[in-house]
Amino acid sequence: MTDRQSSFGSAMSPRPRIDRGTKRAAVADAAAKVFAERGVAGTAVSDIVRAAGIAQGTFYLYFDSKDDILLAVAEQFVASLGTALESSLPGPEASAPERLKSLVQALGSLAASPANAAMAELLHRPENRALHDRLTDPLAERMFVLVEGIVDQGVAEGSMQVDDLAAATWFVLSGLQGVERAGTPVARMPAALDHALVLALRALGVRGEP
């Protein structure tokens, strides 16, 4: 094959196609940064397009509007919280009280993160209550599985005393969720969650500091 044929063949080689979901997520990531910097009201689609390095028309291949991409950003945000909490949890070699404490501390750190605070504040607005509940229900389900596993371990190892595993799990989750529902300021969130943890450990029959 001649050099000319080789060059021609290279020029005609198809460009690698980017998965639609991957591209959509990348644009949403760019939008999340712009929302955090400018706020939702102060962000225009043109700002997102510029941050993502795409054409305006390309944006509308993936999203119908600013509200549409805001929903995608919120979904990614909540999903990432669940993944971060799961990855923060120590293995069963740690005691159940220690694992529950680690989970609550991770929750507090995530809540206090400036990058997360802007999106959390947005979801907590009264006008976004339906969106908040819709997006956080899957997170609550993931949290239930984590906490139920911890309480089950605690019962097996004798560090927790409960009669009803599911009821005890819901009690712990309700206490943690109550901190959020009470409108606790972001700066006070870690301390408030620690207090909820103390109450949960007492209710679970844990003695001493984990």
PAVO-385583 format. One line per field, with one value per atom (N, C-alpha, C): residue number from 1; residue in one letter; chain; x, y, z. Coordinates in nm, 2 decimals. Each point is the difference from the previous one (the first is absolute). Example, Ala and Ser with C-alpha at 12.3 -4.5 7.8 and 13.67 -1.06 7.14 Angstrom:
<sites>
i (1, 1, 1, 2, 2, 2) .
aa (A, A, A, S, S, S) .
ch (A, A, A, A, A, A) .
px (1.32, -0.09, 0.09, -0.04, 0.09, -0.08) .
py (-0.57, 0.12, 0.12, 0.11, 0.11, 0.11) .
pz (0.78, 0.00, 0.00, -0.07, 0.00, 0.08) .
</sites>
This chain:
<sites>
i (1, 1, 1, 2, 2, 2, 3, 3, 3, 4, 4, 4, 5, 5, 5, 6, 6, 6, 7, 7, 7, 8, 8, 8, 9, 9, 9, 10, 10, 10, 11, 11, 11, 12, 12, 12, 13, 13, 13, 14, 14, 14, 15, 15, 15, 16, 16, 16, 17, 17, 17, 18, 18, 18, 19, 19, 19, 20, 20, 20, 21, 21, 21, 22, 22, 22, 23, 23, 23, 24, 24, 24, 25, 25, 25, 26, 26, 26, 27, 27, 27, 28, 28, 28, 29, 29, 29, 30, 30, 30, 31, 31, 31, 32, 32, 32, 33, 33, 33, 34, 34, 34, 35, 35, 35, 36, 36, 36, 37, 37, 37, 38, 38, 38, 39, 39, 39, 40, 40, 40, 41, 41, 41, 42, 42, 42, 43, 43, 43, 44, 44, 44, 45, 45, 45, 46, 46, 46, 47, 47, 47, 48, 48, 48, 49, 49, 49, 50, 50, 50, 51, 51, 51, 52, 52, 52, 53, 53, 53, 54, 54, 54, 55, 55, 55, 56, 56, 56, 57, 57, 57, 58, 58, 58, 59, 59, 59, 60, 60, 60, 61, 61, 61, 62, 62, 62, 63, 63, 63, 64, 64, 64, 65, 65, 65, 66, 66, 66, 67, 67, 67, 68, 68, 68, 69, 69, 69, 70, 70, 70, 71, 71, 71, 72, 72, 72, 73, 73, 73, 74, 74, 74, 75, 75, 75, 76, 76, 76, 77, 77, 77, 78, 78, 78, 79, 79, 79, 80, 80, 80, 81, 81, 81, 82, 82, 82, 83, 83, 83, 84, 84, 84, 85, 85, 85, 86, 86, 86, 87, 87, 87, 88, 88, 88, 89, 89, 89, 90, 90, 90, 91, 91, 91, 92, 92, 92, 93, 93, 93, 94, 94, 94, 95, 95, 95, 96, 96, 96, 97, 97, 97, 98, 98, 98, 99, 99, 99, 100, 100, 100, 101, 101, 101, 102, 102, 102, 103, 103, 103, 104, 104, 104, 105, 105, 105, 106, 106, 106, 107, 107, 107, 108, 108, 108, 109, 109, 109, 110, 110, 110, 111, 111, 111, 112, 112, 112, 113, 113, 113, 114, 114, 114, 115, 115, 115, 116, 116, 116, 117, 117, 117, 118, 118, 118, 119, 119, 119, 120, 120, 120, 121, 121, 121, 122, 122, 122, 123, 123, 123, 124, 124, 124, 125, 125, 125, 126, 126, 126, 127, 127, 127, 128, 128, 128, 129, 129, 129, 130, 130, 130, 131, 131, 131, 132, 132, 132, 133, 133, 133, 134, 134, 134, 135, 135, 135, 136, 136, 136, 137, 137, 137, 138, 138, 138, 139, 139, 139, 140, 140, 140, 141, 141, 141, 142, 142, 142, 143, 143, 143, 144, 144, 144, 145, 145, 145, 146, 146, 146, 147, 147, 147, 148, 148, 148, 149, 149, 149, 150, 150, 150, 151, 151, 151, 152, 152, 152, 153, 153, 153, 154, 154, 154, 155, 155, 155, 156, 156, 156, 157, 157, 157, 158, 158, 158, 159, 159, 159, 160, 160, 160, 161, 161, 161, 162, 162, 162, 163, 163, 163, 164, 164, 164, 165, 165, 165, 166, 166, 166, 167, 167, 167, 168, 168, 168, 169, 169, 169, 170, 170, 170, 171, 171, 171, 172, 172, 172, 173, 173, 173, 174, 174, 174, 175, 175, 175, 176, 176, 176, 177, 177, 177, 178, 178, 178, 179, 179, 179, 180, 180, 180, 181, 181, 181, 182, 182, 182, 183, 183, 183, 184, 184, 184, 185, 185, 185, 186, 186, 186, 187, 187, 187, 188, 188, 188, 189, 189, 189, 190, 190, 190, 191, 191, 191, 192, 192, 192, 193, 193, 193, 194, 194, 194, 195, 195, 195, 196, 196, 196, 197, 197, 197, 198, 198, 198, 199, 199, 199, 200, 200, 200, 201, 201, 201, 202, 202, 202, 203, 203, 203, 204, 204, 204, 205, 205, 205, 206, 206, 206, 207, 207, 207, 208, 208, 208, 209, 209, 209, 210, 210, 210) .
aa (M, M, M, T, T, T, D, D, D, R, R, R, Q, Q, Q, S, S, S, S, S, S, F, F, F, G, G, G, S, S, S, A, A, A, M, M, M, S, S, S, P, P, P, R, R, R, P, P, P, R, R, R, I, I, I, D, D, D, R, R, R, G, G, G, T, T, T, K, K, K, R, R, R, A, A, A, A, A, A, V, V, V, A, A, A, D, D, D, A, A, A, A, A, A, A, A, A, K, K, K, V, V, V, F, F, F, A, A, A, E, E, E, R, R, R, G, G, G, V, V, V, A, A, A, G, G, G, T, T, T, A, A, A, V, V, V, S, S, S, D, D, D, I, I, I, V, V, V, R, R, R, A, A, A, A, A, A, G, G, G, I, I, I, A, A, A, Q, Q, Q, G, G, G, T, T, T, F, F, F, Y, Y, Y, L, L, L, Y, Y, Y, F, F, F, D, D, D, S, S, S, K, K, K, D, D, D, D, D, D, I, I, I, L, L, L, L, L, L, A, A, A, V, V, V, A, A, A, E, E, E, Q, Q, Q, F, F, F, V, V, V, A, A, A, S, S, S, L, L, L, G, G, G, T, T, T, A, A, A, L, L, L, E, E, E, S, S, S, S, S, S, L, L, L, P, P, P, G, G, G, P, P, P, E, E, E, A, A, A, S, S, S, A, A, A, P, P, P, E, E, E, R, R, R, L, L, L, K, K, K, S, S, S, L, L, L, V, V, V, Q, Q, Q, A, A, A, L, L, L, G, G, G, S, S, S, L, L, L, A, A, A, A, A, A, S, S, S, P, P, P, A, A, A, N, N, N, A, A, A, A, A, A, M, M, M, A, A, A, E, E, E, L, L, L, L, L, L, H, H, H, R, R, R, P, P, P, E, E, E, N, N, N, R, R, R, A, A, A, L, L, L, H, H, H, D, D, D, R, R, R, L, L, L, T, T, T, D, D, D, P, P, P, L, L, L, A, A, A, E, E, E, R, R, R, M, M, M, F, F, F, V, V, V, L, L, L, V, V, V, E, E, E, G, G, G, I, I, I, V, V, V, D, D, D, Q, Q, Q, G, G, G, V, V, V, A, A, A, E, E, E, G, G, G, S, S, S, M, M, M, Q, Q, Q, V, V, V, D, D, D, D, D, D, L, L, L, A, A, A, A, A, A, A, A, A, T, T, T, W, W, W, F, F, F, V, V, V, L, L, L, S, S, S, G, G, G, L, L, L, Q, Q, Q, G, G, G, V, V, V, E, E, E, R, R, R, A, A, A, G, G, G, T, T, T, P, P, P, V, V, V, A, A, A, R, R, R, M, M, M, P, P, P, A, A, A, A, A, A, L, L, L, D, D, D, H, H, H, A, A, A, L, L, L, V, V, V, L, L, L, A, A, A, L, L, L, R, R, R, A, A, A, L, L, L, G, G, G, V, V, V, R, R, R, G, G, G, E, E, E, P, P, P) .
ch (A, A, A, A, A, A, A, A, A, A, A, A, A, A, A, A, A, A, A, A, A, A, A, A, A, A, A, A, A, A, A, A, A, A, A, A, A, A, A, A, A, A, A, A, A, A, A, A, A, A, A, A, A, A, A, A, A, A, A, A, A, A, A, A, A, A, A, A, A, A, A, A, A, A, A, A, A, A, A, A, A, A, A, A, A, A, A, A, A, A, A, A, A, A, A, A, A, A, A, A, A, A, A, A, A, A, A, A, A, A, A, A, A, A, A, A, A, A, A, A, A, A, A, A, A, A, A, A, A, A, A, A, A, A, A, A, A, A, A, A, A, A, A, A, A, A, A, A, A, A, A, A, A, A, A, A, A, A, A, A, A, A, A, A, A, A, A, A, A, A, A, A, A, A, A, A, A, A, A, A, A, A, A, A, A, A, A, A, A, A, A, A, A, A, A, A, A, A, A, A, A, A, A, A, A, A, A, A, A, A, A, A, A, A, A, A, A, A, A, A, A, A, A, A, A, A, A, A, A, A, A, A, A, A, A, A, A, A, A, A, A, A, A, A, A, A, A, A, A, A, A, A, A, A, A, A, A, A, A, A, A, A, A, A, A, A, A, A, A, A, A, A, A, A, A, A, A, A, A, A, A, A, A, A, A, A, A, A, A, A, A, A, A, A, A, A, A, A, A, A, A, A, A, A, A, A, A, A, A, A, A, A, A, A, A, A, A, A, A, A, A, A, A, A, A, A, A, A, A, A, A, A, A, A, A, A, A, A, A, A, A, A, A, A, A, A, A, A, A, A, A, A, A, A, A, A, A, A, A, A, A, A, A, A, A, A, A, A, A, A, A, A, A, A, A, A, A, A, A, A, A, A, A, A, A, A, A, A, A, A, A, A, A, A, A, A, A, A, A, A, A, A, A, A, A, A, A, A, A, A, A, A, A, A, A, A, A, A, A, A, A, A, A, A, A, A, A, A, A, A, A, A, A, A, A, A, A, A, A, A, A, A, A, A, A, A, A, A, A, A, A, A, A, A, A, A, A, A, A, A, A, A, A, A, A, A, A, A, A, A, A, A, A, A, A, A, A, A, A, A, A, A, A, A, A, A, A, A, A, A, A, A, A, A, A, A, A, A, A, A, A, A, A, A, A, A, A, A, A, A, A, A, A, A, A, A, A, A, A, A, A, A, A, A, A, A, A, A, A, A, A, A, A, A, A, A, A, A, A, A, A, A, A, A, A, A, A, A, A, A, A, A, A, A, A, A, A, A, A, A, A, A, A, A, A, A, A, A, A, A, A, A, A, A, A, A, A, A, A, A, A, A, A, A, A, A, A, A, A, A, A, A, A, A, A, A, A, A, A, A, A, A, A, A, A, A, A, A, A, A, A, A, A, A, A, A, A, A, A, A, A, A, A, A, A, A, A, A, A, A) .
px (0.08, -0.08, 0.09, -0.04, 0.08, -0.03, 0.09, -0.02, -0.14, -0.03, -0.12, -0.12, 0.01, -0.11, -0.02, 0.12, -0.01, -0.06, 0.03, -0.05, -0.15, -0.04, -0.14, -0.08, 0.06, -0.07, -0.02, 0.10, -0.01, -0.11, 0.00, -0.10, -0.14, -0.02, -0.13, -0.04, 0.09, -0.03, -0.11, -0.10, -0.10, 0.04, -0.05, 0.04, -0.07, 0.07, -0.06, -0.13, -0.10, -0.13, 0.00, -0.05, -0.01, -0.14, -0.01, -0.13, -0.08, -0.13, -0.09, -0.01, -0.01, -0.01, 0.12, 0.12, 0.13, 0.00, -0.04, 0.01, -0.10, -0.12, -0.10, 0.04, 0.07, 0.05, 0.11, 0.08, 0.11, -0.06, -0.10, -0.07, -0.06, -0.06, -0.06, 0.10, 0.12, 0.11, 0.04, 0.01, 0.04, -0.11, -0.12, -0.11, 0.00, 0.03, 0.01, 0.10, 0.11, 0.10, -0.05, -0.06, -0.06, -0.11, -0.08, -0.11, 0.06, 0.11, 0.06, 0.07, 0.05, 0.07, -0.10, -0.10, -0.09, -0.14, -0.03, -0.14, -0.09, -0.11, -0.09, -0.06, -0.05, -0.06, 0.10, 0.12, 0.10, 0.07, -0.04, 0.06, -0.09, 0.05, -0.07, 0.06, -0.08, 0.04, 0.14, 0.01, 0.13, 0.12, -0.02, 0.11, 0.04, -0.10, 0.02, 0.07, -0.04, 0.05, 0.15, 0.03, 0.14, 0.09, -0.06, 0.08, 0.02, -0.09, 0.01, 0.08, 0.02, 0.08, -0.08, -0.13, -0.08, -0.08, -0.06, -0.08, -0.14, -0.07, -0.13, -0.10, 0.02, -0.09, 0.03, 0.12, 0.04, -0.07, -0.01, -0.06, -0.14, -0.07, -0.14, -0.02, 0.11, 0.00, -0.02, 0.04, 0.00, -0.10, -0.03, -0.09, -0.10, -0.12, -0.11, 0.01, 0.06, 0.00, 0.09, 0.01, 0.08, -0.06, -0.13, -0.07, 0.04, 0.00, 0.03, 0.14, 0.10, 0.13, 0.02, -0.08, 0.00, -0.04, -0.10, -0.05, 0.11, 0.07, 0.10, 0.12, 0.03, 0.11, -0.05, -0.12, -0.05, 0.00, -0.03, 0.00, 0.14, 0.09, 0.14, 0.05, -0.04, 0.05, -0.05, -0.13, -0.05, 0.06, 0.02, 0.06, 0.15, 0.07, 0.14, 0.01, -0.10, -0.01, -0.01, -0.09, -0.01, 0.12, 0.07, 0.13, 0.10, 0.01, 0.10, -0.02, -0.12, -0.04, 0.04, -0.03, 0.03, 0.15, 0.07, 0.15, 0.06, -0.06, 0.06, -0.02, -0.08, -0.04, 0.11, 0.05, 0.10, -0.06, 0.09, -0.05, -0.05, -0.05, -0.05, 0.11, 0.12, 0.10, -0.01, -0.06, -0.02, -0.14, -0.01, -0.12, -0.12, -0.12, -0.12, -0.01, 0.02, 0.00, 0.10, 0.12, 0.11, -0.05, -0.06, -0.04, -0.11, -0.10, -0.10, 0.05, 0.10, 0.06, 0.07, 0.07, 0.07, -0.09, -0.12, -0.10, -0.06, -0.03, -0.05, 0.10, 0.13, 0.10, 0.02, -0.01, 0.01, -0.12, -0.11, -0.12, 0.02, 0.05, 0.03, 0.10, 0.10, 0.11, -0.06, -0.08, -0.06, -0.10, -0.07, -0.10, 0.07, 0.12, 0.07, 0.09, 0.01, 0.09, -0.07, 0.08, -0.06, -0.05, 0.07, -0.05, -0.14, -0.02, -0.13, -0.11, 0.05, -0.10, -0.09, 0.05, -0.08, -0.11, 0.03, -0.11, -0.09, 0.05, -0.09, -0.09, 0.05, -0.09, -0.11, 0.04, -0.10, -0.11, 0.03, -0.09, -0.09, 0.05, -0.07, -0.10, 0.00, -0.09, -0.15, -0.09, -0.14, -0.06, 0.03, -0.06, 0.06, 0.11, 0.06, -0.02, -0.10, -0.02, -0.03, -0.09, -0.03, 0.12, 0.09, 0.12, 0.09, 0.01, 0.09, -0.05, -0.13, -0.04, 0.02, -0.03, 0.02, 0.14, 0.10, 0.14, 0.06, -0.05, 0.07, -0.06, -0.12, -0.05, 0.10, 0.06, 0.10, 0.12, 0.04, 0.11, -0.04, -0.13, -0.05, 0.00, -0.03, 0.00, 0.14, 0.10, 0.14, 0.04, -0.04, 0.04, -0.06, -0.13, -0.06, 0.08, 0.04, 0.08, 0.13, 0.06, 0.13, -0.03, -0.09, -0.03, -0.06, -0.08, -0.06, 0.11, 0.10, 0.11, 0.09, 0.01, 0.08, -0.07, -0.13, -0.08, -0.01, -0.01, 0.00, 0.13, 0.11, 0.13, 0.01, -0.05, 0.00, -0.07, -0.12, -0.07, 0.08, 0.06, 0.07, 0.13, 0.06, 0.12, -0.03, -0.12, -0.04, 0.02, 0.04, 0.02, -0.13, -0.10, -0.13, -0.11, -0.10, -0.11, -0.13, -0.06, -0.12, -0.09, -0.13, -0.10, -0.05, 0.00, -0.05, 0.10, 0.07, 0.11, -0.05, -0.11, -0.05, -0.04, -0.07, -0.05, 0.12, 0.11, 0.11, 0.08, 0.00, 0.07, -0.08, -0.13, -0.08, 0.02, 0.01, 0.02, 0.13, 0.10, 0.13, -0.01, -0.05, -0.01, -0.09, -0.11, -0.09, 0.07, 0.08, 0.08, 0.10, 0.06, 0.10, -0.07, -0.12, -0.07, -0.07, -0.03, -0.05, 0.09, 0.13, 0.10, -0.02, -0.02, -0.02, -0.13, -0.11, -0.13, -0.02, 0.08, 0.00, 0.06, 0.05, 0.06, 0.13, 0.08, 0.13, 0.09, 0.06, 0.10, 0.11, 0.06, 0.11, 0.11, 0.04, 0.11, -0.02, -0.12, -0.03, -0.04, 0.00, -0.05, 0.08, 0.14, 0.08, -0.03, -0.01, -0.02, -0.14, -0.10, -0.14, -0.01, 0.07, 0.00, 0.07, 0.10, 0.07, -0.09, -0.08, -0.10, -0.11, -0.04, -0.10, 0.06, 0.13, 0.07, 0.00, 0.03, 0.00, -0.14, -0.10, -0.14, -0.03, 0.05, -0.02, 0.07, 0.12, 0.08, -0.07, -0.05, -0.07, -0.12, -0.08, -0.12, 0.03, 0.12, 0.04, 0.07, 0.00, 0.06, 0.15, 0.07, 0.14, 0.05, 0.10, 0.05, 0.14, 0.04, 0.13, 0.02, 0.11, 0.03, 0.06, -0.06, 0.05, 0.14) .
py (-0.12, 0.12, 0.12, 0.10, 0.12, 0.09, 0.10, 0.10, 0.07, 0.03, 0.07, -0.08, -0.13, -0.09, -0.01, -0.01, -0.01, 0.13, 0.12, 0.12, 0.01, -0.05, 0.00, -0.09, -0.12, -0.09, 0.05, 0.08, 0.05, 0.11, 0.08, 0.11, -0.06, -0.11, -0.06, -0.09, -0.02, -0.08, 0.06, -0.07, 0.06, 0.04, 0.12, 0.05, -0.09, -0.02, -0.08, 0.07, -0.08, 0.06, 0.00, 0.11, 0.02, -0.05, -0.09, -0.04, 0.12, -0.01, 0.11, 0.03, -0.11, 0.02, 0.07, -0.04, 0.05, 0.15, 0.04, 0.14, 0.08, -0.05, 0.06, 0.03, -0.10, 0.02, 0.10, 0.01, 0.10, 0.14, 0.02, 0.13, 0.03, -0.09, 0.02, 0.03, -0.06, 0.03, 0.15, 0.04, 0.14, 0.10, -0.04, 0.08, 0.01, -0.11, 0.00, 0.10, 0.01, 0.10, 0.14, 0.03, 0.13, 0.04, -0.10, 0.03, 0.03, -0.07, 0.03, 0.14, 0.04, 0.13, 0.12, -0.02, 0.11, -0.01, -0.12, -0.02, -0.03, -0.07, -0.04, 0.12, 0.09, 0.12, 0.08, 0.00, 0.08, -0.07, -0.13, -0.08, -0.01, 0.03, -0.01, -0.13, -0.04, -0.12, 0.04, 0.12, 0.04, -0.01, 0.02, -0.02, -0.15, -0.09, -0.14, -0.05, 0.05, -0.04, 0.04, 0.12, 0.05, -0.08, -0.04, -0.08, -0.14, -0.05, -0.14, -0.01, 0.12, 0.00, -0.06, 0.02, -0.05, 0.11, -0.03, 0.09, 0.01, 0.11, 0.02, -0.11, -0.03, -0.11, -0.13, -0.03, -0.13, -0.01, 0.11, -0.01, -0.06, 0.05, -0.04, -0.14, -0.06, -0.14, -0.09, 0.05, -0.07, 0.04, 0.13, 0.06, 0.09, 0.01, 0.08, 0.14, 0.03, 0.13, 0.00, 0.12, 0.01, -0.08, 0.00, -0.08, -0.15, -0.04, -0.14, -0.04, 0.08, -0.03, 0.02, 0.09, 0.01, -0.13, -0.06, -0.13, -0.10, -0.01, -0.09, 0.02, 0.13, 0.03, -0.05, 0.03, -0.05, -0.15, -0.07, -0.15, -0.05, 0.06, -0.04, 0.03, 0.11, 0.04, -0.10, -0.04, -0.09, -0.14, -0.04, -0.13, 0.00, 0.11, 0.00, 0.00, 0.06, -0.01, -0.14, -0.08, -0.14, -0.08, 0.02, -0.07, 0.04, 0.13, 0.05, -0.07, 0.00, -0.06, -0.15, -0.07, -0.14, -0.03, 0.08, -0.01, 0.04, 0.08, 0.05, -0.11, -0.09, -0.09, -0.11, -0.01, -0.11, -0.14, -0.09, -0.14, -0.06, -0.12, -0.06, -0.04, 0.03, -0.02, 0.10, 0.12, 0.10, -0.04, 0.05, -0.03, 0.07, -0.04, 0.07, 0.14, 0.03, 0.14, 0.09, -0.06, 0.08, 0.02, -0.09, 0.01, 0.11, -0.01, 0.10, 0.14, 0.01, 0.13, 0.05, -0.08, 0.03, 0.05, -0.07, 0.04, 0.14, 0.03, 0.13, 0.11, -0.03, 0.10, 0.03, -0.10, 0.02, 0.08, -0.02, 0.07, 0.15, 0.02, 0.14, 0.07, -0.07, 0.06, 0.04, -0.09, 0.03, 0.12, 0.00, 0.11, 0.14, 0.00, 0.12, 0.05, -0.09, 0.04, 0.11, 0.11, 0.11, -0.04, -0.10, -0.04, -0.06, -0.07, -0.07, 0.09, 0.10, 0.09, 0.08, 0.04, 0.08, -0.08, -0.13, -0.08, -0.04, -0.03, -0.04, 0.12, 0.12, 0.12, 0.01, -0.03, 0.01, -0.10, -0.13, -0.10, 0.02, 0.08, 0.02, 0.12, 0.07, 0.11, -0.06, 0.07, -0.04, -0.04, 0.09, -0.03, -0.12, -0.05, -0.12, -0.13, 0.01, -0.12, -0.13, 0.01, -0.12, -0.05, 0.08, -0.04, -0.06, 0.06, -0.05, -0.15, -0.01, -0.14, -0.10, 0.04, -0.09, -0.05, 0.09, -0.03, -0.07, 0.04, -0.06, -0.13, -0.04, -0.13, -0.12, 0.01, -0.11, 0.00, 0.12, 0.01, -0.06, 0.03, -0.06, -0.15, -0.06, -0.14, -0.06, 0.07, -0.04, 0.01, 0.11, 0.02, -0.11, -0.04, -0.10, -0.13, -0.04, -0.12, 0.00, 0.12, 0.01, -0.01, 0.08, 0.00, -0.13, -0.06, -0.14, -0.10, 0.01, -0.10, 0.03, 0.13, 0.03, -0.05, 0.03, -0.04, -0.16, -0.06, -0.15, -0.05, 0.06, -0.04, 0.02, 0.12, 0.04, -0.11, -0.04, -0.10, -0.14, -0.03, -0.13, 0.00, 0.12, 0.01, 0.04, 0.03, 0.03, 0.14, 0.09, 0.14, 0.08, -0.05, 0.07, -0.09, 0.06, -0.08, 0.05, -0.06, 0.04, -0.12, 0.02, -0.11, -0.01, 0.12, 0.00, 0.07, -0.07, 0.05, 0.12, -0.02, 0.10, 0.13, -0.02, 0.12, 0.08, -0.08, 0.07, 0.08, -0.06, 0.06, 0.13, -0.01, 0.12, 0.11, -0.04, 0.10, 0.07, -0.07, 0.07, 0.09, -0.04, 0.08, 0.12, -0.02, 0.11, 0.11, -0.04, 0.10, 0.08, -0.07, 0.07, 0.09, -0.05, 0.08, 0.12, -0.01, 0.10, 0.12, -0.02, 0.11, 0.09, -0.07, 0.07, 0.07, -0.07, 0.06, 0.12, 0.00, 0.11, 0.13, -0.01, 0.12, 0.04, -0.10, 0.03, 0.07, 0.11, 0.07, -0.09, 0.02, -0.09, 0.00, 0.11, 0.01, -0.09, -0.02, -0.07, -0.15, -0.03, -0.14, -0.11, 0.01, -0.11, -0.02, 0.11, -0.01, -0.06, 0.05, -0.05, -0.15, -0.04, -0.15, -0.08, 0.06, -0.07, -0.02, 0.10, -0.01, -0.10, -0.01, -0.10, -0.14, -0.01, -0.13, -0.05, 0.10, -0.04, -0.06, 0.07, -0.04, -0.14, -0.02, -0.13, -0.11, 0.02, -0.10, -0.04, 0.10, -0.03, -0.09, 0.04, -0.07, -0.15, -0.02, -0.13, -0.08, 0.06, -0.07, -0.01, 0.09, 0.00, 0.07, -0.06, 0.06, 0.05, 0.11, 0.05, 0.07, 0.06, 0.07, -0.10, 0.00, -0.09, 0.04) .
pz (0.00, 0.00, 0.00, -0.09, -0.01, 0.12, 0.02, 0.11, -0.02, -0.14, -0.03, 0.04, -0.03, 0.03, 0.15, 0.08, 0.14, 0.06, -0.05, 0.05, -0.03, -0.12, -0.04, 0.09, 0.03, 0.09, 0.14, 0.05, 0.13, 0.00, -0.10, 0.00, -0.01, -0.06, -0.01, 0.11, 0.10, 0.11, 0.09, 0.04, 0.08, 0.13, 0.05, 0.13, 0.11, 0.11, 0.10, 0.05, 0.02, 0.04, 0.15, 0.06, 0.14, 0.05, 0.09, 0.05, 0.04, -0.03, 0.02, 0.15, 0.08, 0.15, 0.05, -0.05, 0.05, -0.03, -0.12, -0.04, 0.08, 0.02, 0.07, 0.15, 0.06, 0.13, 0.01, -0.11, 0.00, -0.01, -0.07, -0.01, 0.13, 0.07, 0.13, 0.10, -0.01, 0.10, -0.02, -0.13, -0.02, 0.05, -0.02, 0.05, 0.16, 0.06, 0.15, 0.05, -0.07, 0.04, -0.02, -0.11, -0.02, 0.10, 0.03, 0.09, 0.14, 0.04, 0.13, 0.00, -0.11, -0.01, -0.01, -0.08, -0.04, 0.07, 0.05, 0.05, -0.12, 0.03, -0.11, -0.08, 0.08, -0.06, -0.09, 0.04, -0.07, -0.12, -0.02, -0.11, -0.12, -0.11, -0.13, -0.07, -0.10, -0.08, -0.07, -0.04, -0.07, 0.10, 0.13, 0.09, 0.01, 0.00, 0.01, -0.13, -0.11, -0.13, -0.01, 0.05, 0.00, 0.10, 0.11, 0.10, -0.05, -0.07, -0.06, -0.12, -0.07, -0.12, -0.12, 0.00, -0.11, -0.07, -0.11, -0.07, 0.06, -0.01, 0.05, -0.05, -0.13, -0.05, 0.05, 0.04, 0.06, 0.13, 0.08, 0.13, -0.01, -0.10, -0.02, -0.06, -0.03, -0.04, 0.12, 0.12, 0.12, 0.11, -0.01, 0.10, -0.07, 0.06, -0.06, 0.05, 0.12, 0.05, 0.12, 0.06, 0.13, 0.11, 0.01, 0.10, -0.02, -0.12, -0.03, 0.05, -0.03, 0.04, 0.15, 0.06, 0.15, 0.06, -0.05, 0.05, -0.01, -0.12, -0.02, 0.10, 0.03, 0.10, 0.14, 0.03, 0.13, 0.02, -0.11, 0.00, 0.02, -0.07, 0.01, 0.14, 0.06, 0.13, 0.11, -0.01, 0.10, -0.02, -0.12, -0.03, 0.05, -0.01, 0.04, 0.15, 0.07, 0.15, 0.04, -0.06, 0.04, -0.02, -0.12, -0.02, 0.10, 0.03, 0.10, 0.13, 0.04, 0.14, 0.00, -0.11, 0.00, 0.00, -0.07, 0.00, 0.13, 0.08, 0.12, 0.12, -0.02, 0.11, 0.01, 0.13, 0.02, -0.02, -0.01, -0.02, 0.14, -0.01, 0.12, 0.11, -0.04, 0.10, 0.11, -0.03, 0.10, 0.07, 0.13, 0.07, -0.06, 0.03, -0.06, 0.05, 0.13, 0.04, -0.07, -0.02, -0.07, -0.15, -0.06, -0.14, -0.01, 0.09, 0.00, 0.03, 0.09, 0.02, -0.13, -0.06, -0.13, -0.10, -0.01, -0.10, 0.03, 0.12, 0.04, -0.02, 0.03, -0.02, -0.15, -0.08, -0.14, -0.05, 0.05, -0.04, 0.04, 0.12, 0.04, -0.08, -0.04, -0.09, -0.13, -0.06, -0.13, 0.01, 0.11, 0.01, 0.02, 0.06, 0.03, -0.12, -0.10, -0.11, -0.08, -0.03, -0.07, -0.14, -0.06, -0.14, 0.01, 0.11, 0.02, 0.06, 0.07, 0.07, -0.09, -0.11, -0.10, -0.05, -0.04, -0.06, 0.11, 0.12, 0.11, 0.04, 0.00, 0.03, -0.11, -0.12, -0.11, 0.02, 0.03, 0.02, 0.13, 0.09, 0.13, -0.01, -0.11, -0.01, 0.00, 0.06, 0.01, -0.14, -0.10, -0.13, -0.07, 0.06, -0.06, 0.08, 0.09, 0.09, -0.08, -0.10, -0.08, -0.07, -0.05, -0.06, 0.10, 0.12, 0.10, 0.04, 0.02, 0.04, -0.11, -0.12, -0.11, -0.02, 0.03, -0.02, 0.12, 0.12, 0.12, 0.04, -0.06, 0.04, -0.04, -0.12, -0.03, 0.10, 0.04, 0.10, 0.13, 0.04, 0.13, -0.01, -0.12, -0.01, 0.01, -0.06, 0.02, 0.14, 0.07, 0.14, 0.09, -0.04, 0.08, 0.00, -0.12, -0.02, 0.09, -0.01, 0.08, 0.15, 0.05, 0.14, 0.05, -0.08, 0.04, 0.01, -0.09, 0.01, 0.13, 0.03, 0.12, 0.13, 0.01, 0.11, 0.01, -0.11, 0.00, 0.05, -0.04, 0.05, 0.15, 0.05, 0.14, 0.08, -0.05, 0.08, 0.00, -0.11, 0.00, 0.09, 0.01, 0.08, 0.14, 0.03, 0.14, 0.04, -0.09, 0.03, 0.00, -0.07, -0.01, 0.05, 0.06, 0.06, -0.06, -0.10, -0.06, -0.02, 0.00, -0.02, -0.14, -0.07, -0.13, -0.09, -0.09, -0.08, -0.09, -0.07, -0.09, 0.07, 0.11, 0.08, 0.06, 0.04, 0.05, -0.11, -0.11, -0.12, -0.04, 0.00, -0.03, 0.10, 0.13, 0.10, -0.02, -0.03, -0.02, -0.12, -0.11, -0.12, 0.03, 0.07, 0.03, 0.08, 0.09, 0.08, -0.08, -0.09, -0.09, -0.10, -0.05, -0.09, 0.07, 0.13, 0.07, 0.01, 0.00, 0.01, -0.13, -0.11, -0.13, 0.00, 0.04, 0.00, 0.09, 0.10, 0.10, -0.06, -0.12, -0.06, 0.07, 0.05, 0.06, -0.09, 0.04, -0.09, -0.04, -0.11, -0.05, 0.10, 0.05, 0.10, 0.12, 0.04, 0.12, -0.03, -0.12, -0.04, 0.06, 0.00, 0.06, 0.14, 0.08, 0.14, 0.03, -0.08, 0.02, -0.03, -0.10, -0.04, 0.11, 0.06, 0.11, 0.12, 0.02, 0.11, -0.03, -0.12, -0.04, 0.01, -0.03, 0.02, 0.14, 0.09, 0.15, 0.04, -0.05, 0.04, -0.07, -0.12, -0.07, 0.07, 0.04, 0.07, 0.13, 0.07, 0.13, -0.03, -0.10, -0.04, -0.04, -0.06, -0.04, 0.11, 0.12, 0.11, 0.01, -0.07, 0.00, 0.12, 0.07, 0.12, -0.03, 0.06, -0.02, -0.13, -0.03, -0.12, -0.10, -0.12, -0.11, -0.04) .
</sites>
